[in-house]
């Protein structure tokens, strides 16, 4: 198959969306599919370029213009979305005719670019729903005007109706789409996962614990977006309680996000010496911090919508062979608990988090038991090389079904 894969974010940018797009594109290419990725110039760098073509691990990558998102205003972010939608639509006109145009959300305008190119090429349009973007934006108060919310809903529904196939990352998302009237046969689930080729390295010389002077602490690592959805205020509250109780616990926060500066200020105001913040790191840089950690922290706010969400960090932590403190109910909690890969605490409940951490300190052997098989579990169940084969099968079935239907109709 020839596949146009539209993902606004792609390496060298760092993040979950970039990682999934790269792994899936690379693995589809390894399965002998012709993959062209339409993406933008890295948002982390200034550029005046309009277009660039390059090859990354055999993937034909075409970067196009975008207004840089400085993360300072909603208008700037919208300009970023719309500029990439326009430039990727143009860039896509200069590719070979695809069998499938695969557009990945949560940025809905990616879907519009994908739908446009699918009509131009008379190809199949596949829409990947990695995030219930409109639902979460409404929940977090990111729509200041009712009209904008209404328009976003209309665009979302339009893309759902027009897609020949919808890929979701959780069963809960699939159910929610079915509740909105999307036929079950048009929705398939491809969970997040990890690629064995990008596992954190075991051969690490850097001793983070020694460098930071935390050799005798229970080290808890949060690596990822520090946004409005994560509910990290409660973690700072828990850190304060643990410090007052003189528990040997140290929290490491690595990443960016709209809440990061507020969290840093809160920790500073409370004179917390058991909390440290670091900027985002590439995977190979993160390896030393994963090695240093006793547990990984994964948390979201307490809301029914988040109970059908599985943060990609769950799989990153499992790939690093680290037990998880999971502050997400529903599917994510079920994955962790059913595989004996961590401990659940109630989201946004600092007291419960403190109690769970205190119990872990008293029973450290439990962590060692968990570490014995976590990486094997993620390799068996959530290997992106296997998930890519599953995705390729769904794409081929979509193309073959349509071709067969056209053939029958012409007889």
Secondary structure, DSSP 8 states (H G I E B T S, - for coil): -EEEEE-S--TTS-SHHHHHHHHHHHHHHHTT-EEEEEEES-TTS----SEEEEEETTEEEEEE------SS-HHHHHHHHHHHHHHHHHHGGGS---SEEEEE-SSHHHHHHHHHHHHHHT-EEEEEESS-HHHHHHHTT---SHHHHHHHHHHHHHHHHH-SEEEESSHHHHHHHHHTT--GGGEEE----B-GGG---S-----HHHHHT-TTSEEEEEES---TTS-THHHHHHHHHHHHTT--EEEEEES--TTHHHHHHHHHHTT-SSEEEE----HHHHHHHHHH-SEEEEE--SSGGGGG---THHHHHHHTT-EEEEE--THHHHHHHHTT-EEE--TT-HHHHHHHHHHHHHTTHHHHHHHTTHHHHHHHHSBHHHHHHHHHHHHHHHHHHHHHHHHHHH-
